[in-house]
Amino acid sequence: MKCERVAEDIFVFYSDLYAQAAAGIILIPDGAIVIDTLPFPQETVEILRFVHDKGVTRVRFVINTHFHGDHSYGTYLFREATVISHWACRDALARVGEKRLAEARKQWAQEELAERQRLHQYELSLLDLTFQHRRDLLRIPGIGPKGAEAILQARRQAKLRDLSALKKLGVIAERAAPFVLLDGRRAAYQIAMF
């Protein structure tokens, strides 16, 4: 993999394994921002090593510019980072991500064993934070104007990981649960029977 420094604390990585795939790193005082993650885990691991070799202890954010595998497959390796993208990217990953990953595994099943084993490490990693407007949040049952503002404020500070976090923000979490992802997963909730 090739690494190019484009400015102070800004680097671009070019894949040796997949044509025209690139990722970026921006080093910030309290961590790093990763822009896209490359298609193969071993290259994403090289990016992680590079960040740590620079003395940076954590990746704060991963930005997926779009849902294609060469931009998003390595996202799962950044478990502590907040993943950011446009809502359409998250929607496309949710709709077709698992299917495309299964197709890639099947396509590459003919290739060398080591590469096949690496590909089976992948997990689909849905986004924690999508660029949404207040109006989008207001469309979700259980989220009113105050709740929408509270969510937007809270997401600037940390991930919202479970329904109790939404409740603390004044959201009627049971109503919102079927329509939201928390920490990249559907919220666990009990459907009301009566």
C-alpha positions as CSV (number, residue, x, y, z in Angstrom):
1,M,0.0,0.0,0.0
2,K,1.3,3.5,-0.8
3,C,1.0,6.4,1.6
4,E,1.3,10.0,0.6
5,R,1.5,13.0,2.9
6,V,-0.7,15.7,1.3
7,A,-0.5,18.3,4.1
8,E,0.5,18.6,7.8
9,D,-1.2,15.7,9.5
10,I,-3.2,14.7,6.4
11,F,-2.3,11.4,4.6
12,V,-3.8,9.4,1.7
13,F,-3.4,5.7,1.3
14,Y,-3.7,3.9,-2.1
15,S,-4.5,0.2,-2.3
16,D,-2.1,-2.1,-3.9
17,L,-4.8,-4.8,-4.0
18,Y,-7.7,-3.0,-5.6
19,A,-7.6,-0.5,-8.5
20,Q,-8.2,3.1,-7.7
21,A,-9.2,2.6,-4.0
22,A,-8.0,5.2,-1.6
23,A,-8.4,6.2,2.1
24,G,-7.5,9.3,4.0
25,I,-6.3,10.0,7.5
26,I,-6.5,13.4,9.3
27,L,-4.6,13.5,12.6
28,I,-6.3,15.8,15.2
29,P,-5.3,16.7,18.7
30,D,-7.5,14.1,20.4
31,G,-7.3,11.3,17.8
32,A,-7.7,10.7,14.1
33,I,-10.4,10.9,11.4
34,V,-10.4,8.1,8.8
35,I,-12.0,8.8,5.5
36,D,-13.0,5.5,3.8
37,T,-11.4,2.2,4.8
38,L,-10.2,0.3,1.7
39,P,-11.6,-3.1,0.7
40,F,-9.2,-5.5,2.3
41,P,-8.6,-6.0,6.0
42,Q,-4.9,-6.3,5.8
43,E,-4.7,-2.8,4.2
44,T,-7.0,-1.4,6.8
45,V,-4.9,-2.9,9.5
46,E,-1.9,-1.1,8.0
47,I,-3.8,2.2,8.3
48,L,-4.4,1.4,12.0
49,R,-0.7,0.7,12.5
50,F,0.2,3.9,10.8
51,V,-2.1,5.9,13.1
52,H,-0.6,4.2,16.2
53,D,2.9,4.7,14.9
54,K,2.2,8.4,14.8
55,G,1.4,8.3,18.5
56,V,-2.3,8.6,18.1
57,T,-4.2,6.4,20.6
58,R,-7.6,6.3,19.0
59,V,-9.6,6.9,15.8
60,R,-12.5,9.2,16.8
61,F,-14.4,9.1,13.5
62,V,-14.7,7.0,10.3
63,I,-16.3,8.8,7.4
64,N,-17.8,6.5,4.7
65,T,-18.1,8.6,1.6
66,H,-20.4,6.0,0.0
67,F,-21.4,2.4,0.4
68,H,-19.2,0.6,-2.1
69,G,-17.0,-2.1,-0.5
70,D,-13.7,-0.4,-1.4
71,H,-14.9,2.5,0.7
72,S,-16.7,0.8,3.6
73,Y,-15.6,-2.9,4.1
74,G,-12.8,-2.0,6.5
75,T,-15.1,0.0,8.8
76,Y,-15.8,-2.9,11.1
77,L,-12.2,-2.8,12.3
78,F,-12.8,0.6,14.0
79,R,-15.1,-0.6,16.7
80,E,-14.6,2.4,19.0
81,A,-15.0,5.1,16.3
82,T,-18.2,6.9,15.5
83,V,-19.0,6.1,11.9
84,I,-20.3,9.1,9.9
85,S,-22.0,9.2,6.5
86,H,-24.9,10.6,4.5
87,W,-28.2,8.8,5.3
88,A,-28.3,7.4,1.7
89,C,-25.0,5.6,2.3
90,R,-26.4,4.0,5.5
91,D,-29.6,3.1,3.7
92,A,-27.8,1.5,0.8
93,L,-25.6,-0.5,3.2
94,A,-28.6,-1.7,5.1
95,R,-30.4,-2.7,1.8
96,V,-27.7,-4.3,-0.2
97,G,-24.5,-4.5,2.0
98,E,-24.9,-8.1,3.2
99,K,-25.9,-9.3,-0.3
100,R,-22.9,-7.6,-1.9
101,L,-20.6,-9.0,0.7
102,A,-21.9,-12.5,0.1
103,E,-21.5,-12.0,-3.6
104,A,-17.9,-10.9,-3.1
105,R,-17.1,-13.9,-0.9
106,K,-18.5,-16.2,-3.6
107,Q,-16.7,-14.4,-6.4
108,W,-13.4,-14.5,-4.5
109,A,-13.9,-18.2,-3.4
110,Q,-11.9,-19.2,-6.5
111,E,-8.9,-17.2,-5.4
112,E,-6.1,-18.1,-3.0
113,L,-7.0,-19.6,0.4
114,A,-5.3,-16.8,2.5
115,E,-7.3,-14.1,0.7
116,R,-10.5,-16.0,1.1
117,Q,-9.9,-16.4,4.8
118,R,-9.3,-12.6,5.1
119,L,-12.6,-11.9,3.3
120,H,-14.5,-14.1,5.7
121,Q,-13.4,-11.8,8.6
122,Y,-15.6,-9.0,7.3
123,E,-18.7,-7.9,9.0
124,L,-21.2,-5.4,7.7
125,S,-20.8,-2.3,9.8
126,L,-23.8,0.0,9.7
127,L,-23.4,3.7,10.4
128,D,-23.9,5.2,13.9
129,L,-24.3,8.8,12.7
130,T,-25.8,9.9,9.5
131,F,-26.1,13.4,8.2
132,Q,-29.8,14.1,8.9
133,H,-31.7,17.3,9.3
134,R,-33.9,18.0,12.3
135,R,-36.9,17.5,10.0
136,D,-35.8,13.9,9.4
137,L,-35.7,13.2,13.1
138,L,-39.2,14.7,13.5
139,R,-40.6,12.1,11.1
140,I,-39.7,9.3,13.6
141,P,-42.6,8.4,16.0
142,G,-41.7,9.4,19.6
143,I,-39.3,12.2,18.7
144,G,-40.7,15.7,19.1
145,P,-38.9,19.0,18.6
146,K,-37.2,19.0,21.9
147,G,-36.1,15.4,21.5
148,A,-34.7,16.1,18.0
149,E,-32.6,19.0,19.3
150,A,-31.4,16.9,22.2
151,I,-30.4,14.0,19.9
152,L,-28.5,16.4,17.6
153,Q,-26.7,17.8,20.6
154,A,-25.9,14.4,22.2
155,R,-24.6,12.9,18.9
156,R,-22.0,15.6,18.8
157,Q,-20.6,14.3,22.2
158,A,-20.9,10.5,21.9
159,K,-22.7,7.6,20.3
160,L,-26.2,6.8,21.4
161,R,-25.9,3.1,22.2
162,D,-29.3,2.0,23.6
163,L,-32.9,3.0,24.2
164,S,-32.2,4.3,27.7
165,A,-30.0,7.0,26.1
166,L,-32.9,8.1,24.0
167,K,-35.2,8.1,27.0
168,K,-32.8,10.4,28.9
169,L,-33.1,12.8,26.0
170,G,-36.9,13.0,26.3
171,V,-37.7,10.6,23.4
172,I,-40.5,8.1,23.7
173,A,-38.1,5.3,23.0
174,E,-40.6,2.5,22.6
175,R,-42.2,4.4,19.7
176,A,-38.9,5.3,18.1
177,A,-37.2,1.9,18.5
178,P,-38.5,0.3,15.2
179,F,-37.1,3.2,13.2
180,V,-33.6,3.8,14.6
181,L,-30.2,2.2,14.8
182,L,-28.3,2.5,18.0
183,D,-24.5,1.7,17.9
184,G,-25.1,0.4,14.3
185,R,-27.8,-2.1,15.3
186,R,-31.6,-2.2,15.5
187,A,-32.7,-1.4,19.0
188,A,-34.2,-4.3,21.0
189,Y,-37.7,-3.6,21.9
190,Q,-40.9,-5.4,22.8
191,I,-43.9,-4.8,20.5
192,A,-47.0,-3.7,22.5
193,M,-49.7,-6.4,22.3
194,F,-52.5,-4.2,23.6
